[in-house]
Structure formats: structure tokens, C-alpha cells
Amino acid sequence: MIELTETGIDGLDDILNGGIVNNSTTLVSGNPGAGKSILGLQYIYNGVEKFGEKGIFLSFEENAKDLQEAAESIGLDNWGQHVEDGNITVYDKQVLLRENDFSSSLELLLSELDNDNYERLVLDSLTMFKLFFETEREQRTYLLKFTDILAENDLTTLMTNEQGTVFPETDISLENFLTDGNIYLLQTPTDSGVNRYVWVAKMRKKNINTDIFPMEISEGGITVHQNASAFSMMSEDESPI
């Protein structure tokens, strides 16, 4: 029996057939503004609120104050209290980028893992994480090392990643193959705003629903709806735009 970690996000666990595989690393990719950071905030927050699981949020892009404001803006009102109580630990860009050296950041994280029992981790974002390294070989080596360390410490991890294209089939990067799962957040412009979708493309060790589902971001964060998108009925050579 494969043990699962529920995200607690409305509708997402249903298409994941129960949740994310324990001790795995899942890549969450999307365009700017697609909701990647929001999904990460919800995942950590729901861990504490719904499942009693402590989490670590690593942000290479925001400071701790901005993260709290972002969480509270979507209704995650107890974020600050959970941080104060030690249920959520935040390492923000001021800490992670202080030495401009990933080895120093890794040592800091390892000391944290030695002292507390965490179940969840979010790295936001892998795009900024890669700026530590000069070559793709270094990126791959450290990413593999890092994901191994997370699994050894029984952490179920989400890593966000900037997607350069509207539809991901045209922009498959190295990290897609190095992680255990791939979730894409898609958005397309309309006359009245933006349509949002979620696509779970891969999840090792379990069956998933690989249709593309509509989602929305409102009070409380992300909600995934169960009516599959017309995207999933398009032929392979059709564009979703």
C-alpha cells in the first residue's frame, strides 16, 4: 500500500486519487501569475490546519513578511500564528541568498531538519534556485542531491518552476525528469479575464487522472473543479490558445 500526503486543496486530491506519494518531490510549473506560490502556501498551511503536519517554506523570491501577507490575502488567516508557534518554518530570500552559496543554505536547512519533525516542504522557486549554479551539470547534481536529502528526511516536497510557454508540451526542462511528479498550472486569456486549469501529467508509483481540469483562485485559495476541460479532447497538433 502506497502512503499518500493529502494536499487539502479542494478538488486536487480527487484527481490525484488521494494525494501525493509520501517522501516524493513534485514539480509545480506554470506561467507567472498561474498560482504556483499560492498552491505552495496552501499545501504548507493545510498540512498544519487539517492534518497536524509541520512544514518548511523556502522562498528564493519573497521575504517572510510578504509571504504572510500573501497567505492572509487568500484567507490563510492563521499563517502568522503557525509561524510563531513553530508549526511552519520560513526561510526567505534574505536568509537563503545571504551567502550567495547553496552549500551554506543547505547546511542551514540540514540543521533545521535535525532538530524538528517536519512532513512537508515547499521550494519557491526552482527558477531562482538554479541561479546558484553556473552550468546545467551543477544544477542537476545539486538538485538530485537535494531531493535525495528531502526523501531521506521523510519530507513530501513541492517545487515551483517558471514555465516559459502557455502549454507545457513545448517547454520540457531537465527538472521535469528528475522529480517524481509533474503538475502544470495553465492560464489562457479571455475577453473577461483569465481561464485557469490544472494538469497532473505524471506521478510515479500511482495512477492519476491526466485530464485537464478547470480551477479558480478565490478566498481560501485554489479550487479545482471536476468537469474535465475541452483541452483534453484536443488532438495533439492543436494549440490550446
Buried (B, 14 or more C-beta within 10 A) or exposed (E): EEEBBBBBBBBBBBBBEBBBBBBBBBBBBBBEEBBBBBBBBBBBBBBBBEBEBBBBBBBBBBBBEEBBEBBBEBEBEBBBEBBEEEBBBBBBBEBBBEEEEBEEBBEBBEEBBEEEEBBBBBBBBBBBBBEBBEEEEEBBEBBEEBBEBBBEBEBBBBBBBBBEEBBBEEEEBEBBEBBBBBBBBBBBEEEEEEBBBBBBBBBBEBEBBEBBBBBBBEEEBBBBBEEBBEBBEEEEEEEBE
